[in-house]
Amino acid sequence: MTRTRKGVEVEGRVVECLRSGMFTVELENGYRVLTHISGKIRQNFIKIYLEDRVLVELTPYDLTRGRIVFRYRN
């Protein structure tokens, strides 16, 4: 069973690493968003570091919180 993504996807850069897999990401438009790691990234042990470029999925209900769904290679 696959889930369809119903959020807004934007690119950003990790500016702060918080505890428990939470990150602060600065989006391309300058906004800062509190994000957490998606389940697939956690399952595959993909590490997220400061200054990494990531793809963030935001829900249409709360644009201040999101989920990191992809980490771009440098």
mmJSON file of the N, C-alpha and C atoms, coordinates in Angstrom:
{"data_MODEL":{"atom_site":{
"group_PDB":["ATOM","ATOM","ATOM","ATOM","ATOM","ATOM","ATOM","ATOM","ATOM","ATOM","ATOM","ATOM","ATOM","ATOM","ATOM","ATOM","ATOM","ATOM","ATOM","ATOM","ATOM","ATOM","ATOM","ATOM","ATOM","ATOM","ATOM","ATOM","ATOM","ATOM","ATOM","ATOM","ATOM","ATOM","ATOM","ATOM","ATOM","ATOM","ATOM","ATOM","ATOM","ATOM","ATOM","ATOM","ATOM","ATOM","ATOM","ATOM","ATOM","ATOM","ATOM","ATOM","ATOM","ATOM","ATOM","ATOM","ATOM","ATOM","ATOM","ATOM","ATOM","ATOM","ATOM","ATOM","ATOM","ATOM","ATOM","ATOM","ATOM","ATOM","ATOM","ATOM","ATOM","ATOM","ATOM","ATOM","ATOM","ATOM","ATOM","ATOM","ATOM","ATOM","ATOM","ATOM","ATOM","ATOM","ATOM","ATOM","ATOM","ATOM","ATOM","ATOM","ATOM","ATOM","ATOM","ATOM","ATOM","ATOM","ATOM","ATOM","ATOM","ATOM","ATOM","ATOM","ATOM","ATOM","ATOM","ATOM","ATOM","ATOM","ATOM","ATOM","ATOM","ATOM","ATOM","ATOM","ATOM","ATOM","ATOM","ATOM","ATOM","ATOM","ATOM","ATOM","ATOM","ATOM","ATOM","ATOM","ATOM","ATOM","ATOM","ATOM","ATOM","ATOM","ATOM","ATOM","ATOM","ATOM","ATOM","ATOM","ATOM","ATOM","ATOM","ATOM","ATOM","ATOM","ATOM","ATOM","ATOM","ATOM","ATOM","ATOM","ATOM","ATOM","ATOM","ATOM","ATOM","ATOM","ATOM","ATOM","ATOM","ATOM","ATOM","ATOM","ATOM","ATOM","ATOM","ATOM","ATOM","ATOM","ATOM","ATOM","ATOM","ATOM","ATOM","ATOM","ATOM","ATOM","ATOM","ATOM","ATOM","ATOM","ATOM","ATOM","ATOM","ATOM","ATOM","ATOM","ATOM","ATOM","ATOM","ATOM","ATOM","ATOM","ATOM","ATOM","ATOM","ATOM","ATOM","ATOM","ATOM","ATOM","ATOM","ATOM","ATOM","ATOM","ATOM","ATOM","ATOM","ATOM","ATOM","ATOM","ATOM","ATOM","ATOM","ATOM","ATOM","ATOM","ATOM","ATOM","ATOM","ATOM"],
"id":[1,2,3,4,5,6,7,8,9,10,11,12,13,14,15,16,17,18,19,20,21,22,23,24,25,26,27,28,29,30,31,32,33,34,35,36,37,38,39,40,41,42,43,44,45,46,47,48,49,50,51,52,53,54,55,56,57,58,59,60,61,62,63,64,65,66,67,68,69,70,71,72,73,74,75,76,77,78,79,80,81,82,83,84,85,86,87,88,89,90,91,92,93,94,95,96,97,98,99,100,101,102,103,104,105,106,107,108,109,110,111,112,113,114,115,116,117,118,119,120,121,122,123,124,125,126,127,128,129,130,131,132,133,134,135,136,137,138,139,140,141,142,143,144,145,146,147,148,149,150,151,152,153,154,155,156,157,158,159,160,161,162,163,164,165,166,167,168,169,170,171,172,173,174,175,176,177,178,179,180,181,182,183,184,185,186,187,188,189,190,191,192,193,194,195,196,197,198,199,200,201,202,203,204,205,206,207,208,209,210,211,212,213,214,215,216,217,218,219,220,221,222],
"type_symbol":["N","C","C","N","C","C","N","C","C","N","C","C","N","C","C","N","C","C","N","C","C","N","C","C","N","C","C","N","C","C","N","C","C","N","C","C","N","C","C","N","C","C","N","C","C","N","C","C","N","C","C","N","C","C","N","C","C","N","C","C","N","C","C","N","C","C","N","C","C","N","C","C","N","C","C","N","C","C","N","C","C","N","C","C","N","C","C","N","C","C","N","C","C","N","C","C","N","C","C","N","C","C","N","C","C","N","C","C","N","C","C","N","C","C","N","C","C","N","C","C","N","C","C","N","C","C","N","C","C","N","C","C","N","C","C","N","C","C","N","C","C","N","C","C","N","C","C","N","C","C","N","C","C","N","C","C","N","C","C","N","C","C","N","C","C","N","C","C","N","C","C","N","C","C","N","C","C","N","C","C","N","C","C","N","C","C","N","C","C","N","C","C","N","C","C","N","C","C","N","C","C","N","C","C","N","C","C","N","C","C","N","C","C","N","C","C","N","C","C","N","C","C"],
"label_atom_id":["N","CA","C","N","CA","C","N","CA","C","N","CA","C","N","CA","C","N","CA","C","N","CA","C","N","CA","C","N","CA","C","N","CA","C","N","CA","C","N","CA","C","N","CA","C","N","CA","C","N","CA","C","N","CA","C","N","CA","C","N","CA","C","N","CA","C","N","CA","C","N","CA","C","N","CA","C","N","CA","C","N","CA","C","N","CA","C","N","CA","C","N","CA","C","N","CA","C","N","CA","C","N","CA","C","N","CA","C","N","CA","C","N","CA","C","N","CA","C","N","CA","C","N","CA","C","N","CA","C","N","CA","C","N","CA","C","N","CA","C","N","CA","C","N","CA","C","N","CA","C","N","CA","C","N","CA","C","N","CA","C","N","CA","C","N","CA","C","N","CA","C","N","CA","C","N","CA","C","N","CA","C","N","CA","C","N","CA","C","N","CA","C","N","CA","C","N","CA","C","N","CA","C","N","CA","C","N","CA","C","N","CA","C","N","CA","C","N","CA","C","N","CA","C","N","CA","C","N","CA","C","N","CA","C","N","CA","C","N","CA","C","N","CA","C","N","CA","C","N","CA","C","N","CA","C","N","CA","C"],
"label_alt_id":[null,null,null,null,null,null,null,null,null,null,null,null,null,null,null,null,null,null,null,null,null,null,null,null,null,null,null,null,null,null,null,null,null,null,null,null,null,null,null,null,null,null,null,null,null,null,null,null,null,null,null,null,null,null,null,null,null,null,null,null,null,null,null,null,null,null,null,null,null,null,null,null,null,null,null,null,null,null,null,null,null,null,null,null,null,null,null,null,null,null,null,null,null,null,null,null,null,null,null,null,null,null,null,null,null,null,null,null,null,null,null,null,null,null,null,null,null,null,null,null,null,null,null,null,null,null,null,null,null,null,null,null,null,null,null,null,null,null,null,null,null,null,null,null,null,null,null,null,null,null,null,null,null,null,null,null,null,null,null,null,null,null,null,null,null,null,null,null,null,null,null,null,null,null,null,null,null,null,null,null,null,null,null,null,null,null,null,null,null,null,null,null,null,null,null,null,null,null,null,null,null,null,null,null,null,null,null,null,null,null,null,null,null,null,null,null,null,null,null,null,null,null],
"label_comp_id":["MET","MET","MET","THR","THR","THR","ARG","ARG","ARG","THR","THR","THR","ARG","ARG","ARG","LYS","LYS","LYS","GLY","GLY","GLY","VAL","VAL","VAL","GLU","GLU","GLU","VAL","VAL","VAL","GLU","GLU","GLU","GLY","GLY","GLY","ARG","ARG","ARG","VAL","VAL","VAL","VAL","VAL","VAL","GLU","GLU","GLU","CYS","CYS","CYS","LEU","LEU","LEU","ARG","ARG","ARG","SER","SER","SER","GLY","GLY","GLY","MET","MET","MET","PHE","PHE","PHE","THR","THR","THR","VAL","VAL","VAL","GLU","GLU","GLU","LEU","LEU","LEU","GLU","GLU","GLU","ASN","ASN","ASN","GLY","GLY","GLY","TYR","TYR","TYR","ARG","ARG","ARG","VAL","VAL","VAL","LEU","LEU","LEU","THR","THR","THR","HIS","HIS","HIS","ILE","ILE","ILE","SER","SER","SER","GLY","GLY","GLY","LYS","LYS","LYS","ILE","ILE","ILE","ARG","ARG","ARG","GLN","GLN","GLN","ASN","ASN","ASN","PHE","PHE","PHE","ILE","ILE","ILE","LYS","LYS","LYS","ILE","ILE","ILE","TYR","TYR","TYR","LEU","LEU","LEU","GLU","GLU","GLU","ASP","ASP","ASP","ARG","ARG","ARG","VAL","VAL","VAL","LEU","LEU","LEU","VAL","VAL","VAL","GLU","GLU","GLU","LEU","LEU","LEU","THR","THR","THR","PRO","PRO","PRO","TYR","TYR","TYR","ASP","ASP","ASP","LEU","LEU","LEU","THR","THR","THR","ARG","ARG","ARG","GLY","GLY","GLY","ARG","ARG","ARG","ILE","ILE","ILE","VAL","VAL","VAL","PHE","PHE","PHE","ARG","ARG","ARG","TYR","TYR","TYR","ARG","ARG","ARG","ASN","ASN","ASN"],
"label_asym_id":["A","A","A","A","A","A","A","A","A","A","A","A","A","A","A","A","A","A","A","A","A","A","A","A","A","A","A","A","A","A","A","A","A","A","A","A","A","A","A","A","A","A","A","A","A","A","A","A","A","A","A","A","A","A","A","A","A","A","A","A","A","A","A","A","A","A","A","A","A","A","A","A","A","A","A","A","A","A","A","A","A","A","A","A","A","A","A","A","A","A","A","A","A","A","A","A","A","A","A","A","A","A","A","A","A","A","A","A","A","A","A","A","A","A","A","A","A","A","A","A","A","A","A","A","A","A","A","A","A","A","A","A","A","A","A","A","A","A","A","A","A","A","A","A","A","A","A","A","A","A","A","A","A","A","A","A","A","A","A","A","A","A","A","A","A","A","A","A","A","A","A","A","A","A","A","A","A","A","A","A","A","A","A","A","A","A","A","A","A","A","A","A","A","A","A","A","A","A","A","A","A","A","A","A","A","A","A","A","A","A","A","A","A","A","A","A","A","A","A","A","A","A"],
"label_entity_id":["1","1","1","1","1","1","1","1","1","1","1","1","1","1","1","1","1","1","1","1","1","1","1","1","1","1","1","1","1","1","1","1","1","1","1","1","1","1","1","1","1","1","1","1","1","1","1","1","1","1","1","1","1","1","1","1","1","1","1","1","1","1","1","1","1","1","1","1","1","1","1","1","1","1","1","1","1","1","1","1","1","1","1","1","1","1","1","1","1","1","1","1","1","1","1","1","1","1","1","1","1","1","1","1","1","1","1","1","1","1","1","1","1","1","1","1","1","1","1","1","1","1","1","1","1","1","1","1","1","1","1","1","1","1","1","1","1","1","1","1","1","1","1","1","1","1","1","1","1","1","1","1","1","1","1","1","1","1","1","1","1","1","1","1","1","1","1","1","1","1","1","1","1","1","1","1","1","1","1","1","1","1","1","1","1","1","1","1","1","1","1","1","1","1","1","1","1","1","1","1","1","1","1","1","1","1","1","1","1","1","1","1","1","1","1","1","1","1","1","1","1","1"],
"label_seq_id":[1,1,1,2,2,2,3,3,3,4,4,4,5,5,5,6,6,6,7,7,7,8,8,8,9,9,9,10,10,10,11,11,11,12,12,12,13,13,13,14,14,14,15,15,15,16,16,16,17,17,17,18,18,18,19,19,19,20,20,20,21,21,21,22,22,22,23,23,23,24,24,24,25,25,25,26,26,26,27,27,27,28,28,28,29,29,29,30,30,30,31,31,31,32,32,32,33,33,33,34,34,34,35,35,35,36,36,36,37,37,37,38,38,38,39,39,39,40,40,40,41,41,41,42,42,42,43,43,43,44,44,44,45,45,45,46,46,46,47,47,47,48,48,48,49,49,49,50,50,50,51,51,51,52,52,52,53,53,53,54,54,54,55,55,55,56,56,56,57,57,57,58,58,58,59,59,59,60,60,60,61,61,61,62,62,62,63,63,63,64,64,64,65,65,65,66,66,66,67,67,67,68,68,68,69,69,69,70,70,70,71,71,71,72,72,72,73,73,73,74,74,74],
"pdbx_PDB_ins_code":[null,null,null,null,null,null,null,null,null,null,null,null,null,null,null,null,null,null,null,null,null,null,null,null,null,null,null,null,null,null,null,null,null,null,null,null,null,null,null,null,null,null,null,null,null,null,null,null,null,null,null,null,null,null,null,null,null,null,null,null,null,null,null,null,null,null,null,null,null,null,null,null,null,null,null,null,null,null,null,null,null,null,null,null,null,null,null,null,null,null,null,null,null,null,null,null,null,null,null,null,null,null,null,null,null,null,null,null,null,null,null,null,null,null,null,null,null,null,null,null,null,null,null,null,null,null,null,null,null,null,null,null,null,null,null,null,null,null,null,null,null,null,null,null,null,null,null,null,null,null,null,null,null,null,null,null,null,null,null,null,null,null,null,null,null,null,null,null,null,null,null,null,null,null,null,null,null,null,null,null,null,null,null,null,null,null,null,null,null,null,null,null,null,null,null,null,null,null,null,null,null,null,null,null,null,null,null,null,null,null,null,null,null,null,null,null,null,null,null,null,null,null],
"Cartn_x":[0.848,0.0,0.893,0.735,1.518,0.633,1.25,0.523,0.885,-0.092,0.187,0.514,1.478,1.863,0.899,0.387,-0.581,-0.055,1.256,1.827,2.521,3.073,3.843,5.312,6.009,7.422,8.295,9.253,10.178,11.584,12.579,13.972,14.429,15.388,15.938,17.306,17.866,19.193,19.097,19.685,19.655,20.551,19.986,20.758,20.959,20.187,20.334,19.873,20.67,20.318,19.823,18.599,18.019,18.022,17.475,17.477,16.322,16.43,15.39,15.062,16.051,15.816,15.077,15.108,14.462,15.517,15.125,16.04,15.314,16.076,15.561,16.11,15.21,15.583,15.197,16.132,15.84,15.474,14.269,13.778,14.369,14.146,14.693,14.146,12.919,12.312,12.676,13.543,14.007,13.308,12.181,11.47,12.229,12.077,12.668,11.543,11.759,10.733,11.306,10.524,10.909,10.517,11.488,11.222,11.702,11.174,11.662,11.975,12.649,13.07,11.912,11.716,10.678,11.094,10.139,10.397,11.368,11.291,12.183,13.633,13.859,15.225,15.745,14.894,15.291,15.581,14.752,14.939,16.249,16.611,17.809,19.064,18.979,20.121,20.836,20.072,20.654,20.902,22.122,22.5,22.238,21.742,21.499,22.435,23.216,24.175,23.853,24.54,24.396,24.776,24.105,24.348,23.975,23.304,22.829,21.633,21.572,20.387,19.371,18.131,17.099,15.802,14.955,13.61,12.653,11.853,10.959,9.521,8.716,7.287,6.537,5.796,5.002,3.532,2.794,1.362,0.67,-0.441,-1.15,-1.794,-1.865,-2.52,-1.584,-0.3,0.664,1.971,2.253,3.433,4.694,4.623,5.809,6.463,5.843,6.392,6.402,7.381,7.475,8.223,8.455,9.134,10.193,11.403,12.479,12.262,12.05,11.772,12.921,13.924,15.036,16.237,17.437,18.683,19.446,19.76,20.493,21.966,22.593,24.033,24.77,25.892,26.678,27.565],
"Cartn_y":[-1.174,0.0,1.237,2.067,3.295,4.483,5.444,6.66,7.736,8.499,9.623,10.837,11.59,12.795,13.915,14.549,15.619,16.96,17.059,18.289,19.091,20.199,21.081,20.71,20.447,20.074,21.253,21.6,22.7,22.272,22.914,22.634,23.59,23.114,23.953,23.46,24.144,23.803,23.696,22.639,22.41,23.447,24.197,25.226,24.901,23.944,23.596,22.16,21.394,20.023,20.029,19.594,19.52,18.061,17.79,16.416,15.603,14.295,13.344,13.43,13.654,13.66,14.879,15.968,17.2,18.154,18.942,19.871,21.175,22.26,23.525,23.691,23.896,24.007,25.388,26.046,27.337,27.082,27.49,27.267,28.291,28.072,28.976,30.388,30.516,31.842,32.547,31.929,32.576,32.142,31.448,30.983,29.843,29.739,28.628,27.714,26.407,25.412,24.357,23.935,22.84,21.527,20.637,19.406,18.189,17.029,15.755,14.843,13.739,12.818,11.882,11.602,10.659,9.238,8.332,6.951,6.236,6.479,5.814,6.244,7.518,7.986,7.365,7.263,6.656,5.163,4.462,3.028,2.732,3.575,3.346,3.977,4.481,5.03,6.137,6.993,8.125,9.245,9.713,10.752,12.132,13.033,14.417,15.286,16.139,16.999,18.463,19.355,20.792,21.117,22.081,22.583,21.59,20.479,19.555,20.166,19.963,20.352,19.229,19.559,18.55,18.977,17.989,18.236,18.075,19.104,19.131,19.101,18.267,18.212,18.936,19.972,20.746,20.396,20.325,20.087,21.408,21.362,22.614,23.228,22.486,22.975,23.795,23.394,24.091,24.224,25.398,25.611,25.895,25.764,25.974,24.662,23.538,22.225,21.361,20.458,19.623,18.333,17.61,16.321,16.289,15.866,15.726,14.413,14.486,13.281,12.886,13.762,13.44,14.306,13.699,14.456,14.421,15.611,15.707,15.409,14.781,14.532,15.825,16.012,17.242,17.127],
"Cartn_z":[0.0,0.0,0.0,-0.976,-1.046,-0.706,-0.074,0.273,-0.729,-1.119,-2.001,-1.141,-1.578,-0.844,-1.181,-0.153,-0.365,0.11,0.264,0.775,-0.3,0.121,-0.745,-0.582,-1.684,-1.612,-2.016,-1.159,-1.419,-1.017,-1.633,-1.293,-0.207,0.583,1.631,2.054,3.056,3.571,5.092,5.65,7.097,7.773,8.724,9.421,10.897,11.429,12.844,13.059,13.806,14.17,15.61,15.81,17.145,17.602,18.758,19.254,18.662,18.771,18.361,16.877,16.048,14.607,14.094,14.843,14.414,13.874,12.872,12.225,11.943,11.886,11.386,9.983,9.022,7.615,7.119,6.44,5.817,4.366,3.993,2.636,1.679,0.391,-0.629,-0.501,0.013,0.129,1.438,2.269,3.486,4.756,4.661,5.849,6.515,7.823,8.572,9.04,8.879,9.151,10.091,11.071,11.953,11.275,11.065,10.32,11.095,10.695,11.209,10.027,10.285,9.231,8.896,7.609,7.204,7.573,7.572,7.956,7.041,5.737,4.782,4.989,5.277,5.529,6.825,7.83,9.103,8.924,8.138,7.889,7.179,6.231,5.426,6.022,7.25,7.989,7.218,6.546,5.825,6.83,6.877,7.832,7.243,8.076,7.693,8.532,7.867,8.549,8.267,8.992,8.744,7.308,6.736,5.378,4.28,4.601,3.566,2.85,1.534,0.766,0.87,1.223,1.435,0.757,0.5,-0.009,1.163,1.421,2.575,2.085,2.726,2.426,3.537,3.169,4.121,3.943,5.04,4.922,4.6,3.906,3.613,4.858,5.959,7.17,8.052,8.117,8.969,8.197,7.681,6.844,7.657,8.984,9.81,10.224,9.912,10.249,8.998,8.921,7.737,7.994,6.886,6.938,5.853,6.199,5.217,4.487,3.164,2.388,1.469,1.287,0.393,0.738,0.683,0.873,-0.433,-0.961,-2.222,-1.997,-2.981,-2.914,-3.208,-2.561,-2.77,-3.961],
"occupancy":[1.0,1.0,1.0,1.0,1.0,1.0,1.0,1.0,1.0,1.0,1.0,1.0,1.0,1.0,1.0,1.0,1.0,1.0,1.0,1.0,1.0,1.0,1.0,1.0,1.0,1.0,1.0,1.0,1.0,1.0,1.0,1.0,1.0,1.0,1.0,1.0,1.0,1.0,1.0,1.0,1.0,1.0,1.0,1.0,1.0,1.0,1.0,1.0,1.0,1.0,1.0,1.0,1.0,1.0,1.0,1.0,1.0,1.0,1.0,1.0,1.0,1.0,1.0,1.0,1.0,1.0,1.0,1.0,1.0,1.0,1.0,1.0,1.0,1.0,1.0,1.0,1.0,1.0,1.0,1.0,1.0,1.0,1.0,1.0,1.0,1.0,1.0,1.0,1.0,1.0,1.0,1.0,1.0,1.0,1.0,1.0,1.0,1.0,1.0,1.0,1.0,1.0,1.0,1.0,1.0,1.0,1.0,1.0,1.0,1.0,1.0,1.0,1.0,1.0,1.0,1.0,1.0,1.0,1.0,1.0,1.0,1.0,1.0,1.0,1.0,1.0,1.0,1.0,1.0,1.0,1.0,1.0,1.0,1.0,1.0,1.0,1.0,1.0,1.0,1.0,1.0,1.0,1.0,1.0,1.0,1.0,1.0,1.0,1.0,1.0,1.0,1.0,1.0,1.0,1.0,1.0,1.0,1.0,1.0,1.0,1.0,1.0,1.0,1.0,1.0,1.0,1.0,1.0,1.0,1.0,1.0,1.0,1.0,1.0,1.0,1.0,1.0,1.0,1.0,1.0,1.0,1.0,1.0,1.0,1.0,1.0,1.0,1.0,1.0,1.0,1.0,1.0,1.0,1.0,1.0,1.0,1.0,1.0,1.0,1.0,1.0,1.0,1.0,1.0,1.0,1.0,1.0,1.0,1.0,1.0,1.0,1.0,1.0,1.0,1.0,1.0,1.0,1.0,1.0,1.0,1.0,1.0],
"B_iso_or_equiv":[0.0,0.0,0.0,0.0,0.0,0.0,0.0,0.0,0.0,0.0,0.0,0.0,0.0,0.0,0.0,0.0,0.0,0.0,0.0,0.0,0.0,0.0,0.0,0.0,0.0,0.0,0.0,0.0,0.0,0.0,0.0,0.0,0.0,0.0,0.0,0.0,0.0,0.0,0.0,0.0,0.0,0.0,0.0,0.0,0.0,0.0,0.0,0.0,0.0,0.0,0.0,0.0,0.0,0.0,0.0,0.0,0.0,0.0,0.0,0.0,0.0,0.0,0.0,0.0,0.0,0.0,0.0,0.0,0.0,0.0,0.0,0.0,0.0,0.0,0.0,0.0,0.0,0.0,0.0,0.0,0.0,0.0,0.0,0.0,0.0,0.0,0.0,0.0,0.0,0.0,0.0,0.0,0.0,0.0,0.0,0.0,0.0,0.0,0.0,0.0,0.0,0.0,0.0,0.0,0.0,0.0,0.0,0.0,0.0,0.0,0.0,0.0,0.0,0.0,0.0,0.0,0.0,0.0,0.0,0.0,0.0,0.0,0.0,0.0,0.0,0.0,0.0,0.0,0.0,0.0,0.0,0.0,0.0,0.0,0.0,0.0,0.0,0.0,0.0,0.0,0.0,0.0,0.0,0.0,0.0,0.0,0.0,0.0,0.0,0.0,0.0,0.0,0.0,0.0,0.0,0.0,0.0,0.0,0.0,0.0,0.0,0.0,0.0,0.0,0.0,0.0,0.0,0.0,0.0,0.0,0.0,0.0,0.0,0.0,0.0,0.0,0.0,0.0,0.0,0.0,0.0,0.0,0.0,0.0,0.0,0.0,0.0,0.0,0.0,0.0,0.0,0.0,0.0,0.0,0.0,0.0,0.0,0.0,0.0,0.0,0.0,0.0,0.0,0.0,0.0,0.0,0.0,0.0,0.0,0.0,0.0,0.0,0.0,0.0,0.0,0.0,0.0,0.0,0.0,0.0,0.0,0.0],
"pdbx_formal_charge":[null,null,null,null,null,null,null,null,null,null,null,null,null,null,null,null,null,null,null,null,null,null,null,null,null,null,null,null,null,null,null,null,null,null,null,null,null,null,null,null,null,null,null,null,null,null,null,null,null,null,null,null,null,null,null,null,null,null,null,null,null,null,null,null,null,null,null,null,null,null,null,null,null,null,null,null,null,null,null,null,null,null,null,null,null,null,null,null,null,null,null,null,null,null,null,null,null,null,null,null,null,null,null,null,null,null,null,null,null,null,null,null,null,null,null,null,null,null,null,null,null,null,null,null,null,null,null,null,null,null,null,null,null,null,null,null,null,null,null,null,null,null,null,null,null,null,null,null,null,null,null,null,null,null,null,null,null,null,null,null,null,null,null,null,null,null,null,null,null,null,null,null,null,null,null,null,null,null,null,null,null,null,null,null,null,null,null,null,null,null,null,null,null,null,null,null,null,null,null,null,null,null,null,null,null,null,null,null,null,null,null,null,null,null,null,null,null,null,null,null,null,null],
"auth_seq_id":[1,1,1,2,2,2,3,3,3,4,4,4,5,5,5,6,6,6,7,7,7,8,8,8,9,9,9,10,10,10,11,11,11,12,12,12,13,13,13,14,14,14,15,15,15,16,16,16,17,17,17,18,18,18,19,19,19,20,20,20,21,21,21,22,22,22,23,23,23,24,24,24,25,25,25,26,26,26,27,27,27,28,28,28,29,29,29,30,30,30,31,31,31,32,32,32,33,33,33,34,34,34,35,35,35,36,36,36,37,37,37,38,38,38,39,39,39,40,40,40,41,41,41,42,42,42,43,43,43,44,44,44,45,45,45,46,46,46,47,47,47,48,48,48,49,49,49,50,50,50,51,51,51,52,52,52,53,53,53,54,54,54,55,55,55,56,56,56,57,57,57,58,58,58,59,59,59,60,60,60,61,61,61,62,62,62,63,63,63,64,64,64,65,65,65,66,66,66,67,67,67,68,68,68,69,69,69,70,70,70,71,71,71,72,72,72,73,73,73,74,74,74],
"auth_comp_id":["MET","MET","MET","THR","THR","THR","ARG","ARG","ARG","THR","THR","THR","ARG","ARG","ARG","LYS","LYS","LYS","GLY","GLY","GLY","VAL","VAL","VAL","GLU","GLU","GLU","VAL","VAL","VAL","GLU","GLU","GLU","GLY","GLY","GLY","ARG","ARG","ARG","VAL","VAL","VAL","VAL","VAL","VAL","GLU","GLU","GLU","CYS","CYS","CYS","LEU","LEU","LEU","ARG","ARG","ARG","SER","SER","SER","GLY","GLY","GLY","MET","MET","MET","PHE","PHE","PHE","THR","THR","THR","VAL","VAL","VAL","GLU","GLU","GLU","LEU","LEU","LEU","GLU","GLU","GLU","ASN","ASN","ASN","GLY","GLY","GLY","TYR","TYR","TYR","ARG","ARG","ARG","VAL","VAL","VAL","LEU","LEU","LEU","THR","THR","THR","HIS","HIS","HIS","ILE","ILE","ILE","SER","SER","SER","GLY","GLY","GLY","LYS","LYS","LYS","ILE","ILE","ILE","ARG","ARG","ARG","GLN","GLN","GLN","ASN","ASN","ASN","PHE","PHE","PHE","ILE","ILE","ILE","LYS","LYS","LYS","ILE","ILE","ILE","TYR","TYR","TYR","LEU","LEU","LEU","GLU","GLU","GLU","ASP","ASP","ASP","ARG","ARG","ARG","VAL","VAL","VAL","LEU","LEU","LEU","VAL","VAL","VAL","GLU","GLU","GLU","LEU","LEU","LEU","THR","THR","THR","PRO","PRO","PRO","TYR","TYR","TYR","ASP","ASP","ASP","LEU","LEU","LEU","THR","THR","THR","ARG","ARG","ARG","GLY","GLY","GLY","ARG","ARG","ARG","ILE","ILE","ILE","VAL","VAL","VAL","PHE","PHE","PHE","ARG","ARG","ARG","TYR","TYR","TYR","ARG","ARG","ARG","ASN","ASN","ASN"],
"auth_asym_id":["A","A","A","A","A","A","A","A","A","A","A","A","A","A","A","A","A","A","A","A","A","A","A","A","A","A","A","A","A","A","A","A","A","A","A","A","A","A","A","A","A","A","A","A","A","A","A","A","A","A","A","A","A","A","A","A","A","A","A","A","A","A","A","A","A","A","A","A","A","A","A","A","A","A","A","A","A","A","A","A","A","A","A","A","A","A","A","A","A","A","A","A","A","A","A","A","A","A","A","A","A","A","A","A","A","A","A","A","A","A","A","A","A","A","A","A","A","A","A","A","A","A","A","A","A","A","A","A","A","A","A","A","A","A","A","A","A","A","A","A","A","A","A","A","A","A","A","A","A","A","A","A","A","A","A","A","A","A","A","A","A","A","A","A","A","A","A","A","A","A","A","A","A","A","A","A","A","A","A","A","A","A","A","A","A","A","A","A","A","A","A","A","A","A","A","A","A","A","A","A","A","A","A","A","A","A","A","A","A","A","A","A","A","A","A","A","A","A","A","A","A","A"],
"auth_atom_id":["N","CA","C","N","CA","C","N","CA","C","N","CA","C","N","CA","C","N","CA","C","N","CA","C","N","CA","C","N","CA","C","N","CA","C","N","CA","C","N","CA","C","N","CA","C","N","CA","C","N","CA","C","N","CA","C","N","CA","C","N","CA","C","N","CA","C","N","CA","C","N","CA","C","N","CA","C","N","CA","C","N","CA","C","N","CA","C","N","CA","C","N","CA","C","N","CA","C","N","CA","C","N","CA","C","N","CA","C","N","CA","C","N","CA","C","N","CA","C","N","CA","C","N","CA","C","N","CA","C","N","CA","C","N","CA","C","N","CA","C","N","CA","C","N","CA","C","N","CA","C","N","CA","C","N","CA","C","N","CA","C","N","CA","C","N","CA","C","N","CA","C","N","CA","C","N","CA","C","N","CA","C","N","CA","C","N","CA","C","N","CA","C","N","CA","C","N","CA","C","N","CA","C","N","CA","C","N","CA","C","N","CA","C","N","CA","C","N","CA","C","N","CA","C","N","CA","C","N","CA","C","N","CA","C","N","CA","C","N","CA","C","N","CA","C","N","CA","C","N","CA","C","N","CA","C","N","CA","C"],
"pdbx_PDB_model_num":[1,1,1,1,1,1,1,1,1,1,1,1,1,1,1,1,1,1,1,1,1,1,1,1,1,1,1,1,1,1,1,1,1,1,1,1,1,1,1,1,1,1,1,1,1,1,1,1,1,1,1,1,1,1,1,1,1,1,1,1,1,1,1,1,1,1,1,1,1,1,1,1,1,1,1,1,1,1,1,1,1,1,1,1,1,1,1,1,1,1,1,1,1,1,1,1,1,1,1,1,1,1,1,1,1,1,1,1,1,1,1,1,1,1,1,1,1,1,1,1,1,1,1,1,1,1,1,1,1,1,1,1,1,1,1,1,1,1,1,1,1,1,1,1,1,1,1,1,1,1,1,1,1,1,1,1,1,1,1,1,1,1,1,1,1,1,1,1,1,1,1,1,1,1,1,1,1,1,1,1,1,1,1,1,1,1,1,1,1,1,1,1,1,1,1,1,1,1,1,1,1,1,1,1,1,1,1,1,1,1,1,1,1,1,1,1,1,1,1,1,1,1]
}}}
